[in-house]
């Protein structure tokens, strides 16, 4: 069974919309889901994983490009959506990146929406190469922009 690119893009947009709808703002206790999660950086596979017990329930994939951290996509297991898992994962990842001094380029629209709602992370965004998902309803500058190259790179990885 083959899936068309349009169908795949539509499915990805629907998953992203569901995750965005479940994003929460920072509370006085920080970003906390309904569970006691561990967030592990699996650098070998380029992903941060949210783990509940022995089960990986969410991940945020990334790549290092030109000294930046390119945040590619967020995934949360369907059973754990709308419980603050994506919020906690993204918040903890950004808190881990901050002390490194690295800037981020955002491809994942879920991360972009998270930062739009939690503006204390705006300073992490690379101003030269913010990425196509950096700001809600933001589009790349032009057909030969670095953002397009990163999007093509992401599609090649899929």
Secondary structure as GFF3:
##gff-version 3
##sequence-region A 1 158
A	DSSP	alpha_helix	5	21	.	.	.	ID=ss1
A	DSSP	beta_strand	38	42	.	.	.	ID=ss2
A	DSSP	beta_strand	47	52	.	.	.	ID=ss3
A	DSSP	beta_strand	55	65	.	.	.	ID=ss4
A	DSSP	beta_strand	68	76	.	.	.	ID=ss5
A	DSSP	three_ten_helix	78	80	.	.	.	ID=ss6
A	DSSP	alpha_helix	85	98	.	.	.	ID=ss7
A	DSSP	beta_strand	104	106	.	.	.	ID=ss8
A	DSSP	alpha_helix	109	117	.	.	.	ID=ss9
A	DSSP	three_ten_helix	119	124	.	.	.	ID=ss10
A	DSSP	alpha_helix	146	157	.	.	.	ID=ss11
###
